[in-house]
Amino acid sequence: MSGHSKWATTKHKKAVIDAKRGKLFAKLIKNIEVAARTGGADPDANPPLFDAIQKAKKSSVPNKNIDSAVKRGAGLEAGGADYETIMYEGYGPNGVAVLIECLTDNRNRAASDVRVATTRNGGSMADPGSVSYLFNRKGVVIVPKGELAEDDVLRAVLDAGAEEVNDLGETFEVISEATDLVAVRTALQQEGIDYDSADANFVPTMQVQLDEEGARKIFKLIDALEDSDDVQNVFANFDVSDEVMEKVDA
């Protein structure tokens, strides 16, 4: 039966990945709808929509799903929901500060999901403003490495307002002011440099270093939060060393 149980395990893992992928698709589609509703259906005249579409394509969301989302958002096709953005603040295990960005058409459901996921996984909710001051809104562009050197990326983005380029292993992360995000992304495009995503994210100003146990706990909390259809992004101010990450992955 060992072969059978191995197959069962593989099948379960695949189901988990597919389920996560389904959730990811839904969140990316929602992003496109909201961007189209806010700024219209033309990606060239609507940078947030351009970036939302780019991210969806990079995650293999089918083009027909993307087109439908744009039309729904812009009111050219029926069925669009009225989403609002809500931020929740909390603390995870080890005092890690957590910002939870929701995009929802049901405020009560979103609040309940976030509260349950947080309290069941060793966290607690916090009052508005008590955690957000530990983060700054920044433009974050993720560039796949390929044949690129850090200097290639730096040269392309320096004059566009980039503040730093970080080596994340398989990708580079370009940080700028949120207001310079489009300029930085455009500078990369003009140099023919491919990028995976361009987002205005919350970047922590200080980080809590976690050991293996702490890392496992915070990942469990983030997983539980991201399992909610209403949760769009989770930002947290923790740092995990490569050595600890290897243990967690193993």
Phi, psi and omega per residue, in radians:
M1 nan -0.118 -3.029
S2 -1.072 -0.697 3.107
G3 -1.051 -0.693 -3.117
H4 -1.141 -0.793 -3.088
S5 -1.164 -0.582 3.094
K6 -1.106 -0.754 3.104
W7 -1.071 -0.743 3.139
A8 -1.052 -0.731 3.133
T9 -1.122 -0.810 3.138
T10 -1.059 -0.748 -3.125
K11 -1.098 -0.727 3.136
H12 -1.094 -0.791 3.140
K13 -1.055 -0.752 3.140
K14 -1.101 -0.717 3.125
A15 -1.078 -0.717 3.127
V16 -1.106 -0.791 3.135
I17 -1.101 -0.774 3.135
D18 -1.088 -0.710 3.127
A19 -1.122 -0.763 3.120
K20 -1.103 -0.695 -3.138
R21 -1.130 -0.711 3.073
G22 -1.027 -0.747 3.120
K23 -1.154 -0.734 3.135
L24 -1.076 -0.799 3.109
F25 -0.968 -0.832 -3.108
A26 -1.035 -0.707 -3.113
K27 -1.227 -0.677 3.121
L28 -1.173 -0.679 3.106
I29 -1.107 -0.735 -3.142
K30 -1.086 -0.716 3.099
N31 -1.013 -0.759 -3.136
I32 -1.130 -0.793 3.135
E33 -0.986 -0.840 -3.085
V34 -1.137 -0.738 -3.139
A35 -1.109 -0.699 3.141
A36 -1.201 -0.647 3.126
R37 -1.153 -0.688 -3.063
T38 -1.313 -0.697 -2.986
G39 -2.202 0.160 3.104
G40 1.623 2.973 -2.940
A41 -1.516 -0.100 -3.088
D42 -1.637 1.903 -3.092
P43 -1.053 -0.539 -3.118
D44 -1.201 -0.452 3.134
A45 -1.792 0.051 -3.050
N46 -2.401 1.480 -3.052
P47 -0.935 -0.751 3.117
P48 -1.047 -0.620 3.097
L49 -1.191 -0.760 3.110
F50 -0.957 -0.829 -3.097
D51 -1.204 -0.649 3.126
A52 -1.142 -0.693 3.115
I53 -1.183 -0.766 3.129
Q54 -0.990 -0.809 -3.115
K55 -1.114 -0.718 3.135
A56 -1.127 -0.754 3.132
K57 -1.111 -0.704 3.132
K58 -1.126 -0.435 3.130
S59 -1.686 0.244 3.061
S60 1.155 0.495 3.005
V61 -1.230 2.249 -3.109
P62 -1.019 2.505 -3.108
N63 -1.000 -0.650 -3.107
K64 -1.130 -0.618 3.089
N65 -1.164 -0.687 3.135
I66 -1.132 -0.833 -3.130
D67 -1.048 -0.751 3.131
S68 -1.085 -0.726 -3.126
A69 -1.099 -0.719 3.115
V70 -1.074 -0.804 -3.114
K71 -1.142 -0.745 3.110
R72 -1.071 -0.810 -3.105
G73 -1.083 -0.718 -3.093
A74 -1.438 -0.007 3.115
G75 1.389 0.270 -3.140
L76 -1.556 -0.145 -3.135
E77 -2.518 2.510 -3.098
A78 -1.238 2.780 2.960
G79 1.883 0.009 3.138
G80 -1.294 2.441 3.104
A81 -1.646 2.802 -3.126
D82 -1.673 1.569 -3.075
Y83 -1.513 2.534 2.992
E84 -2.202 2.624 3.119
T85 -1.603 2.247 3.085
I86 -2.263 2.365 3.086
M87 -1.839 2.292 3.000
Y88 -1.984 2.606 -3.135
E89 -2.135 2.551 -3.139
G90 -2.867 -3.138 3.050
Y91 -2.131 2.408 3.047
G92 -1.691 -3.021 3.054
P93 -0.989 2.684 3.132
N94 1.091 0.364 3.083
G95 1.257 0.330 3.119
V96 -1.217 2.265 3.114
A97 -1.387 2.358 -3.089
V98 -2.245 2.262 3.023
L99 -1.944 2.243 -3.076
I100 -2.076 2.007 -3.098
E101 -1.728 2.072 -3.140
C102 -1.911 2.564 3.016
L103 -2.198 1.870 -2.929
T104 -2.477 2.702 2.998
D105 -1.879 0.185 3.130
N106 -2.580 1.656 -3.048
R107 -1.016 -0.730 -3.099
N108 -1.134 -0.737 3.136
R109 -1.114 -0.759 -3.128
A110 -1.067 -0.833 -3.123
A111 -1.053 -0.754 -3.135
S112 -1.130 -0.806 3.129
D113 -1.009 -0.814 -3.090
V114 -1.137 -0.783 -3.125
R115 -1.081 -0.818 -3.108
V116 -1.103 -0.834 -3.128
A117 -1.058 -0.698 -3.096
T118 -1.217 -0.900 -3.047
T119 -1.226 -0.536 3.125
R120 -1.299 -0.259 -3.079
N121 -2.081 0.636 2.982
G122 1.357 0.289 3.133
G123 -1.962 -3.138 3.080
S124 -2.555 2.605 3.102
M125 -1.339 2.682 -3.139
A126 -2.270 2.800 3.139
D127 -1.226 2.629 3.097
P128 -0.967 2.309 3.114
G129 1.642 -0.283 -3.052
S130 -1.420 -0.246 -3.133
V131 -2.106 -0.612 -3.003
S132 -1.084 -0.402 -3.136
Y133 -1.185 -0.258 3.125
L134 -1.462 0.030 -3.104
F135 -2.243 2.649 2.983
N136 -2.071 2.497 3.072
R137 -1.347 2.129 -3.088
K138 -2.326 2.700 2.966
G139 -1.406 2.294 -3.139
V140 -2.266 2.042 3.090
V141 -1.980 2.246 3.130
I142 -1.794 2.139 -3.084
V143 -2.015 2.136 3.078
P144 -1.174 2.448 -3.038
K145 -1.147 -1.014 -3.045
G146 0.927 -2.188 -3.123
E147 -1.632 0.062 -3.022
L148 -1.314 2.501 2.948
A149 -1.752 2.785 -3.127
E150 -0.999 -0.672 -3.128
D151 -1.092 -0.617 3.114
D152 -1.038 -0.790 -3.115
V153 -1.195 -0.790 -3.111
L154 -1.022 -0.803 3.132
R155 -1.028 -0.706 -3.078
A156 -1.191 -0.584 -2.943
V157 -1.896 -0.178 -3.017
L158 -1.016 -0.818 -3.102
D159 -1.302 -0.213 -3.103
A160 -1.561 -0.035 3.082
G161 1.891 0.154 3.108
A162 -1.148 2.463 -3.131
E163 -1.706 -0.636 3.119
E164 -2.762 2.711 3.031
V165 -2.117 2.138 -3.114
N166 -1.921 2.406 3.102
D167 -1.523 1.979 -3.107
L168 -1.795 0.279 -3.138
G169 1.803 -1.467 -3.135
E170 -1.667 -0.150 -3.126
T171 -2.411 2.871 2.944
F172 -1.878 2.545 3.101
E173 -2.001 2.123 -3.140
V174 -1.833 2.091 -3.100
I175 -1.830 2.369 3.067
S176 -2.544 3.074 2.927
E177 -1.114 2.591 -3.127
A178 -1.007 -0.583 -3.112
T179 -1.234 -0.313 3.140
D180 -1.706 0.054 -3.050
L181 -0.988 -0.841 -3.089
V182 -1.141 -0.708 3.137
A183 -1.089 -0.725 -3.138
V184 -1.166 -0.815 3.136
R185 -1.065 -0.720 3.140
T186 -1.149 -0.688 3.126
A187 -1.070 -0.703 3.098
L188 -1.116 -0.779 3.139
Q189 -1.046 -0.727 -3.106
Q190 -1.153 -0.471 3.097
E191 -1.556 0.047 -3.140
G192 1.276 0.392 -3.137
I193 -1.669 2.155 -3.114
D194 -1.308 2.564 3.059
Y195 -2.385 2.674 -3.087
D196 -1.517 -0.722 -3.097
S197 -2.737 2.656 3.064
A198 -2.365 1.948 -3.049
D199 -2.350 2.666 2.913
A200 -1.586 1.888 -3.059
N201 -2.019 2.916 3.023
F202 -1.679 2.056 -3.095
V203 -1.872 2.256 -3.095
P204 -1.200 2.547 3.106
T205 -1.537 -0.372 3.039
M206 -2.513 2.680 -3.055
Q207 -2.216 2.594 3.085
V208 -1.706 2.127 3.134
Q209 -1.369 2.245 -3.074
L210 -1.979 2.516 2.997
D211 -1.514 -3.046 -3.045
E212 -1.058 -0.788 -3.120
E213 -1.116 -0.772 3.126
G214 -1.088 -0.707 3.138
A215 -1.117 -0.780 3.133
R216 -1.030 -0.721 -3.113
K217 -1.154 -0.765 -3.090
I218 -1.239 -0.619 3.103
F219 -1.131 -0.641 3.129
K220 -1.130 -0.736 3.114
L221 -1.114 -0.816 -3.116
I222 -1.095 -0.735 3.094
D223 -1.005 -0.788 -3.115
A224 -1.119 -0.713 3.122
L225 -1.155 -0.786 -3.091
E226 -1.223 -0.232 3.105
D227 -1.253 -0.329 3.106
S228 -1.360 2.323 3.130
D229 -1.105 -0.412 -3.094
D230 -1.449 -0.350 -3.094
V231 -1.451 2.095 -3.093
Q232 -1.630 -0.756 -3.123
N233 -2.538 2.575 3.023
V234 -2.173 2.187 3.103
F235 -2.022 2.369 -3.109
A236 -2.515 2.630 -3.032
N237 -1.776 0.976 3.087
F238 -2.005 2.781 3.052
D239 -2.301 2.438 -3.131
V240 -2.238 2.240 -3.131
S241 -1.241 2.827 3.125
D242 -1.030 -0.679 -3.111
E243 -1.100 -0.796 -3.139
V244 -1.142 -0.720 -3.132
M245 -1.048 -0.701 3.124
E246 -1.077 -0.715 3.124
K247 -1.140 -0.733 -3.141
V248 -1.111 -0.775 3.140
D249 -1.104 -0.626 -3.116
A250 -1.210 nan nan
